[in-house]
Amino acid sequence: MKRELAAAALLLLLIAGAVWHVHTADALNQTVERSLHRVELAARRGDFDAALTALENGRQVWDSHGTYTQIFFRHPDLDAIQDAFHGLEDGGSAPCQRAPRF
């Protein structure tokens, strides 16, 4: 009986971890996506200072989750996101891929 309870507790822990991961990844994605949307809107208005500020905010949010993303995200996806940020920071002069959605 103790083994079954331990297995059930472990299963519940794994399910809770998976739910936490999905929530955290979705929240991070939405936050960075909103920031990049603000970059696009500001750039279309010609307000490049606001676009740069929004880009820096998105980059700070992304960088603040560095340990989490390095552990849980695929490295090719991380590379694509880094390339996208670098492309935007360089003013679009560097080629960048579309960042994947999680």
Disulfide bonds with the S-S distance in Angstrom:
none
